[in-house]
């Protein structure tokens, strides 16, 4: 999805500016890997159907020429109240039936919805921000660590694994690879531009969401 914003700030009379910010999923753009680390300059977007789809989304959102300051935010798994990823997880975890997916050793790039909104606002308002920003939390987390943290936030055990064979049967091979292998995505440029996270750590983010 894209936001297009035009205006003439009061502090800048006689001037105009044009900005474009687009949002795409990082877990689909970067190739799943148990060992690689991806920042905003890492290659991707050309290894399967979903990565090619994200590449096409980003290309469709891009405007020609250099007159427009453009930013692409590649989001991790968005965590927030009222639905999304957490909405599908809460019931089994509240029942004490939650746990890691597959081995649990795969990385789980996540971001609190408040920080995703904050990064988008930062991209629009900070005139020095250009190019790709990874919209993920700075604290790297594995799937097993995420499951444990969610169980702790809910006061429930979280040790029952979701078997790989079931994941493949439910989600299909390509989606299952993203869930079972994952990626370590870091927001190096996002931090370098000066964005300050409200929820950089998983435990605090989940505590706020399930409170």
ZIQUIRA-V49411 format. One record per residue. N is the residue number from 0. SS is DSSP state (H for helix, E for strand, - for the rest). OMEGA is omega in radians with two decimals (* if undefined). Layout:
n: (N:N)
ss: (SS:SS)
omega: (OMEGA:OMEGA)
This chain:
n: (0:1:2:3:4:5:6:7:8:9:10:11:12:13:14:15:16:17:18:19:20:21:22:23:24:25:26:27:28:29:30:31:32:33:34:35:36:37:38:39:40:41:42:43:44:45:46:47:48:49:50:51:52:53:54:55:56:57:58:59:60:61:62:63:64:65:66:67:68:69:70:71:72:73:74:75:76:77:78:79:80:81:82:83:84:85:86:87:88:89:90:91:92:93:94:95:96:97:98:99:100:101:102:103:104:105:106:107:108:109:110:111:112:113:114:115:116:117:118:119:120:121:122:123:124:125:126:127:128:129:130:131:132:133:134:135:136:137:138:139:140:141:142:143:144:145:146:147:148:149:150:151:152:153:154:155:156:157:158:159:160:161:162:163:164:165:166:167:168:169:170:171:172:173:174:175:176:177:178:179:180:181:182:183:184:185:186:187:188:189:190:191:192:193:194:195:196:197:198:199:200:201:202:203:204:205:206:207:208:209:210)
ss: (-:E:E:E:E:E:E:-:-:-:-:-:-:-:-:-:E:E:E:E:E:E:E:E:E:H:H:H:H:-:-:-:-:-:-:-:E:E:-:-:-:-:-:-:-:-:-:-:H:H:H:H:H:H:H:H:H:H:H:H:H:-:-:-:-:-:-:-:E:E:E:E:E:E:E:-:E:E:E:-:-:-:-:H:H:H:H:H:H:H:H:H:H:H:-:-:-:-:-:-:E:-:-:-:-:-:E:-:-:E:E:E:H:H:H:H:H:H:H:H:H:H:H:H:H:-:-:-:-:-:E:E:E:E:E:-:-:-:-:-:-:E:H:H:H:H:H:H:H:H:H:H:H:H:-:-:-:-:-:-:-:E:-:H:H:H:H:H:H:H:H:-:H:H:H:H:H:H:H:H:-:E:-:E:E:-:-:H:H:H:H:H:-:-:-:-:-:-:-:-:-:H:H:H:H:H:H:H:H:H:-)
omega: (-3.04:3.03:3.09:-3.00:3.08:3.10:3.10:-3.05:-3.12:-3.12:-3.09:-3.14:3.12:3.13:3.05:3.11:-3.11:-3.09:3.07:3.10:3.11:-3.05:3.11:-3.09:-3.13:-3.09:3.06:-3.06:-3.07:-3.07:3.11:-3.13:3.08:-3.04:-3.05:3.03:-3.06:2.94:-3.02:-3.14:-3.11:3.12:3.12:3.03:-3.07:-3.03:3.06:-3.07:-3.05:3.13:3.08:3.11:3.11:3.10:3.13:3.08:-3.11:3.12:-3.14:-3.12:-3.05:3.08:-3.12:3.07:-3.09:-3.07:-3.13:3.04:-3.04:-3.13:3.02:3.08:3.10:-2.98:2.95:3.09:-3.04:-3.14:3.13:3.13:2.95:3.07:-3.13:-3.08:-3.12:-3.12:3.14:-3.04:-2.93:-3.06:3.14:3.13:3.09:3.12:-3.12:-3.09:-3.11:3.12:-3.11:3.06:-3.12:-3.13:-3.10:-3.09:-3.13:3.13:-3.07:-3.13:-3.03:3.03:3.04:-3.08:3.09:3.10:3.07:3.07:3.13:3.12:3.10:3.11:3.11:-3.14:-3.14:-2.97:-3.10:-3.00:-3.13:-3.07:3.11:3.02:-3.04:2.96:3.02:3.13:3.11:3.08:-3.12:-3.13:3.13:-3.05:3.01:3.14:3.12:3.10:3.09:-3.14:3.13:-3.13:3.11:3.07:3.12:3.14:-3.14:-3.10:-3.11:3.02:-3.12:-3.06:-3.13:-3.07:3.03:-2.98:-3.13:-3.11:3.12:3.11:-3.12:-3.14:-3.07:-2.98:-3.06:-2.99:-3.04:3.11:-3.14:3.13:3.13:-3.11:-3.03:-3.14:3.07:3.12:2.99:-3.11:-3.11:-3.09:-3.02:-3.13:3.11:3.10:-3.10:3.12:3.09:3.11:3.12:-3.09:3.00:-3.13:3.13:-3.08:-3.04:-3.06:3.14:3.13:-3.12:3.10:3.14:-3.06:-3.04:-3.12:*)
